[in-house]
C-alpha cells in the first residue's frame, strides 16, 4: 500500500471535485492558470477561498505565459479589433494581465487580489 500524500500543511486531500465547463470557460481558465504560475488546483482553491496569492515574475513559466498572452493581444489588435469587439473572456484575461504587469513593474513579485464578481 502506498503512503498518504499530504500537502505542505499536513492535510490529506482525498476528495475529488469535478464540474463541467464550456470550451470558452476552459480556455479562459487555462489562460489565467498559466499566467498565475500556480497549478490549476491551487488557482481554483485561491479563487474559491478569495485568498490573495503571489505571482513570481522570475518564474520562467509565468514569463512565457505572459509573453504568449501579450503576443495574442497584439495580434488581436493588429486585426483592427477594438475593445468593444472583444469577447468578455478576452477582456477578463487582458485585465488580469495588465494588473499583473503593473504589479511586476513595481517589484519582481506581485500580489494578486482575488475578486469574486458574479458574471451575468
Backbone as CSV, one residue per row, in Angstrom:
resi,resn,N_x,N_y,N_z,CA_x,CA_y,CA_z,C_x,C_y,C_z
1,UNK,0.850,-1.181,0.000,0.000,0.000,0.000,0.894,1.243,0.000
2,UNK,0.563,2.213,-0.799,1.371,3.432,-0.863,1.069,4.337,0.325
3,UNK,2.008,5.212,0.618,1.839,6.119,1.757,0.909,7.267,1.378
4,UNK,0.338,7.886,2.402,-0.563,9.015,2.169,0.227,10.192,1.620
5,UNK,-0.347,10.881,0.681,0.293,12.040,0.071,-0.332,13.299,0.663
6,UNK,0.314,13.860,1.677,-0.193,15.052,2.348,0.336,16.301,1.669
7,UNK,-0.426,17.394,1.768,0.058,18.657,1.234,1.020,19.285,2.235
8,UNK,1.484,20.483,1.926,2.505,21.100,2.781,1.995,21.479,4.163
9,UNK,0.689,21.477,4.357,0.117,21.776,5.662,-0.287,20.511,6.402
10,UNK,0.083,19.350,5.865,-0.211,18.091,6.511,-1.613,17.574,6.274
11,UNK,-2.344,18.190,5.351,-3.711,17.749,5.068,-3.681,16.650,4.011
12,UNK,-4.495,15.656,4.207,-4.644,14.599,3.218,-5.818,14.942,2.325
13,UNK,-5.545,15.133,1.074,-6.595,15.525,0.138,-7.036,14.304,-0.650
14,UNK,-8.179,13.773,-0.275,-8.671,12.591,-0.963,-10.026,12.825,-1.631
15,UNK,-10.529,14.030,-1.576,-11.797,14.365,-2.211,-11.545,14.888,-3.614
16,UNK,-12.390,14.473,-4.537,-12.294,14.939,-5.912,-13.517,15.791,-6.202
17,UNK,-13.283,16.975,-6.746,-14.365,17.861,-7.143,-14.266,18.018,-8.652
18,UNK,-15.349,17.733,-9.330,-15.348,17.843,-10.788,-16.602,18.587,-11.218
19,UNK,-16.462,19.372,-12.263,-17.613,20.085,-12.808,-17.374,20.331,-14.287
20,UNK,-18.438,20.608,-14.974,-18.358,20.829,-16.417,-18.232,22.320,-16.719
21,UNK,-17.458,22.608,-17.759,-17.327,23.983,-18.239,-17.423,23.962,-19.756
22,UNK,-17.732,25.103,-20.324,-17.767,25.208,-21.784,-16.334,25.299,-22.313
23,UNK,-16.181,25.168,-23.610,-14.856,25.294,-24.213,-14.253,26.667,-23.940
24,UNK,-15.094,27.710,-24.018,-14.612,29.070,-23.779,-14.167,29.249,-22.328
25,UNK,-14.950,28.706,-21.391,-14.589,28.812,-19.974,-13.301,28.043,-19.683
26,UNK,-13.141,26.889,-20.312,-11.928,26.099,-20.122,-10.705,26.839,-20.641
27,UNK,-10.857,27.457,-21.801,-9.737,28.212,-22.377,-9.347,29.380,-21.470
28,UNK,-10.351,30.127,-20.993,-10.075,31.264,-20.112,-9.429,30.804,-18.816
29,UNK,-9.944,29.725,-18.236,-9.371,29.186,-17.003,-7.922,28.789,-17.209
30,UNK,-7.640,28.101,-18.297,-6.261,27.680,-18.569,-5.330,28.877,-18.779
31,UNK,-5.826,29.923,-19.437,-5.011,31.127,-19.640,-4.684,31.791,-18.302
32,UNK,-5.688,31.900,-17.432,-5.478,32.531,-16.123,-4.530,31.694,-15.261
33,UNK,-4.678,30.389,-15.321,-3.807,29.494,-14.547,-2.372,29.620,-15.042
34,UNK,-2.182,29.637,-16.353,-0.830,29.768,-16.910,-0.166,31.065,-16.463
35,UNK,-0.903,32.147,-16.522,-0.340,33.441,-16.137,-0.009,33.470,-14.649
36,UNK,-0.810,32.818,-13.834,-0.594,32.854,-12.383,0.638,32.067,-11.953
37,UNK,1.002,31.041,-12.718,2.134,30.212,-12.327,1.760,29.150,-11.305
38,UNK,0.499,29.118,-10.894,0.026,28.127,-9.939,-0.474,26.894,-10.683
39,UNK,-0.683,25.816,-9.938,-1.356,24.673,-10.531,-2.834,25.031,-10.640
40,UNK,-3.551,24.304,-11.465,-4.979,24.582,-11.623,-5.695,24.387,-10.287
41,UNK,-5.309,23.351,-9.547,-5.915,23.096,-8.244,-5.683,24.260,-7.293
42,UNK,-4.444,24.718,-7.187,-4.137,25.831,-6.282,-4.837,27.110,-6.717
43,UNK,-4.869,27.368,-8.030,-5.538,28.567,-8.532,-7.011,28.563,-8.151
44,UNK,-7.694,27.443,-8.374,-9.119,27.362,-8.063,-9.376,27.468,-6.568
45,UNK,-8.530,26.857,-5.756,-8.702,26.953,-4.300,-8.517,28.397,-3.847
46,UNK,-7.515,29.095,-4.394,-7.315,30.505,-4.035,-8.533,31.343,-4.426
47,UNK,-9.098,31.073,-5.576,-10.275,31.831,-6.032,-11.489,31.524,-5.163
48,UNK,-11.703,30.262,-4.860,-12.860,29.868,-4.052,-12.781,30.485,-2.658
49,UNK,-11.602,30.442,-2.067,-11.427,30.963,-0.704,-11.149,32.460,-0.690
50,UNK,-11.130,33.078,-1.859,-10.842,34.508,-2.012,-9.548,34.898,-1.300
51,UNK,-8.545,34.035,-1.447,-7.239,34.310,-0.873,-6.364,34.977,-1.924
52,UNK,-5.573,35.937,-1.474,-4.611,36.568,-2.372,-3.462,35.599,-2.611
53,UNK,-2.783,35.748,-3.716,-1.628,34.914,-3.994,-0.546,35.752,-4.651
54,UNK,0.664,35.265,-4.560,1.830,35.964,-5.077,2.214,35.350,-6.420
55,UNK,2.424,36.205,-7.399,2.926,35.752,-8.692,4.383,36.173,-8.787
56,UNK,5.245,35.200,-9.006,6.684,35.443,-9.088,7.054,35.654,-10.554
57,UNK,7.414,36.876,-10.892,7.718,37.219,-12.290,9.010,36.570,-12.768
58,UNK,9.852,36.112,-11.843,11.090,35.471,-12.269,10.871,34.005,-12.640
59,UNK,9.671,33.488,-12.415,9.342,32.119,-12.786,9.271,32.041,-14.312
60,UNK,10.067,31.163,-14.934,10.078,31.099,-16.398,8.723,30.715,-16.999
61,UNK,7.940,29.896,-16.299,6.617,29.521,-16.810,5.700,30.732,-16.854
62,UNK,5.765,31.570,-15.827,4.945,32.782,-15.791,5.381,33.727,-16.902
63,UNK,6.689,33.888,-17.032,7.234,34.782,-18.054,6.782,34.341,-19.442
64,UNK,6.872,33.053,-19.728,6.473,32.526,-21.031,4.974,32.719,-21.270
65,UNK,4.156,32.486,-20.243,2.707,32.640,-20.380,2.330,34.099,-20.607
66,UNK,3.010,35.018,-19.915,2.730,36.448,-20.086,3.084,36.879,-21.507
67,UNK,4.243,36.468,-21.984,4.662,36.803,-23.352,3.665,36.243,-24.367
68,UNK,3.219,35.006,-24.152,2.253,34.382,-25.064,0.952,35.179,-25.111
69,UNK,0.483,35.626,-23.952,-0.765,36.389,-23.915,-0.593,37.777,-24.523
70,UNK,0.548,38.399,-24.282,0.814,39.708,-24.894,0.824,39.572,-26.412
71,UNK,1.488,38.539,-26.928,1.509,38.306,-28.370,0.101,38.077,-28.910
72,UNK,-0.718,37.344,-28.155,-2.100,37.090,-28.570,-2.868,38.405,-28.719
73,UNK,-2.726,39.289,-27.734,-3.468,40.549,-27.784,-2.905,41.494,-28.841
74,UNK,-1.620,41.451,-29.089,-1.036,42.254,-30.168,-1.638,41.830,-31.504
75,UNK,-1.687,40.525,-31.737,-2.275,40.023,-32.985,-3.761,40.373,-33.090
76,UNK,-4.455,40.276,-31.965,-5.876,40.609,-31.952,-6.089,42.080,-32.323
77,UNK,-5.267,42.964,-31.770,-5.408,44.390,-32.054,-4.911,44.748,-33.452
78,UNK,-3.951,43.986,-33.982,-3.484,44.227,-35.351,-4.585,43.951,-36.362
79,UNK,-5.484,43.028,-36.013,-6.581,42.691,-36.911,-7.690,43.728,-36.838
80,UNK,-7.344,44.918,-36.355,-8.287,46.026,-36.271,-9.469,45.699,-35.361
81,UNK,-9.156,45.023,-34.289,-10.178,44.672,-33.306,-10.186,45.750,-32.222
82,UNK,-11.349,46.200,-31.857,-11.493,47.204,-30.805,-11.975,46.524,-29.533
83,UNK,-11.829,47.199,-28.422,-12.268,46.607,-27.154,-13.746,46.231,-27.179
84,UNK,-14.545,47.019,-27.861,-15.970,46.719,-27.938,-16.229,45.396,-28.676
85,UNK,-15.297,45.029,-29.573,-15.455,43.811,-30.355,-14.952,42.562,-29.637
86,UNK,-14.158,42.739,-28.580,-13.604,41.590,-27.859,-14.687,40.904,-27.039
87,UNK,-14.537,39.588,-26.910,-15.488,38.879,-26.053,-15.093,39.074,-24.588
88,UNK,-16.012,38.783,-23.694,-15.812,39.050,-22.266,-14.644,38.246,-21.699
89,UNK,-14.408,37.056,-22.223,-13.301,36.233,-21.732,-11.960,36.898,-22.025
90,UNK,-11.807,37.425,-23.249,-10.563,38.110,-23.603,-10.370,39.366,-22.753
91,UNK,-11.429,40.071,-22.502,-11.326,41.292,-21.696,-10.899,40.958,-20.263
92,UNK,-11.447,39.885,-19.702,-11.061,39.490,-18.348,-9.603,39.069,-18.283
93,UNK,-9.137,38.318,-19.279,-7.730,37.908,-19.300,-6.839,39.132,-19.477
94,UNK,-7.230,40.059,-20.340,-6.451,41.274,-20.549,-6.364,42.103,-19.271
95,UNK,-7.467,42.236,-18.559,-7.464,42.979,-17.295,-6.527,42.315,-16.285
96,UNK,-6.605,41.000,-16.181,-5.745,40.236,-15.271,-4.278,40.424,-15.646
97,UNK,-3.995,40.347,-16.943,-2.633,40.504,-17.444,-2.089,41.899,-17.155
98,UNK,-2.906,42.926,-17.364,-2.461,44.300,-17.118,-2.218,44.560,-15.631
99,UNK,-3.076,44.004,-14.765,-2.844,44.149,-13.316,-1.543,43.475,-12.922
100,UNK,-1.253,42.331,-13.524,-0.015,41.612,-13.248,1.192,42.417,-13.702
101,UNK,1.140,42.941,-14.917,2.272,43.709,-15.455,2.500,44.967,-14.625
102,UNK,1.430,45.617,-14.216,1.558,46.808,-13.378,2.247,46.461,-12.055
103,UNK,1.870,45.359,-11.453,2.491,44.932,-10.203,3.928,44.528,-10.378
104,UNK,4.234,43.849,-11.490,5.604,43.402,-11.751,6.517,44.590,-12.008
105,UNK,5.984,45.636,-12.612,6.797,46.819,-12.891,7.331,47.422,-11.596
106,UNK,6.537,47.348,-10.541,6.944,47.907,-9.261,7.891,46.982,-8.510
107,UNK,7.681,45.675,-8.625,8.514,44.692,-7.931,8.649,43.463,-8.814
108,UNK,9.529,42.535,-8.405,9.665,41.289,-9.147,8.555,40.308,-8.798
109,UNK,7.917,40.517,-7.666,6.806,39.667,-7.248,5.604,40.570,-7.045
110,UNK,4.465,40.098,-7.393,3.277,40.913,-7.206,2.183,40.090,-6.554
111,UNK,1.433,40.742,-5.688,0.332,40.075,-5.014,-0.949,40.354,-5.784
112,UNK,-1.643,39.300,-6.119,-2.894,39.425,-6.861,-4.041,39.272,-5.875
113,UNK,-4.915,40.239,-5.883,-6.107,40.183,-5.042,-7.187,39.438,-5.814
114,UNK,-7.730,38.413,-5.208,-8.807,37.690,-5.867,-10.102,38.414,-5.589
115,UNK,-10.843,38.633,-6.634,-12.121,39.333,-6.524,-13.191,38.436,-7.107
116,UNK,-14.161,38.156,-6.308,-15.241,37.303,-6.776,-16.366,38.196,-7.269
117,UNK,-16.466,38.299,-8.566,-17.528,39.093,-9.174,-18.437,38.159,-9.943
118,UNK,-19.711,38.165,-9.642,-20.605,37.278,-10.401,-20.708,37.737,-11.844
119,UNK,-20.626,36.774,-12.734,-20.785,37.093,-14.163,-22.235,36.964,-14.539
120,UNK,-22.688,37.866,-15.332,-24.084,37.835,-15.782,-24.195,37.140,-17.102
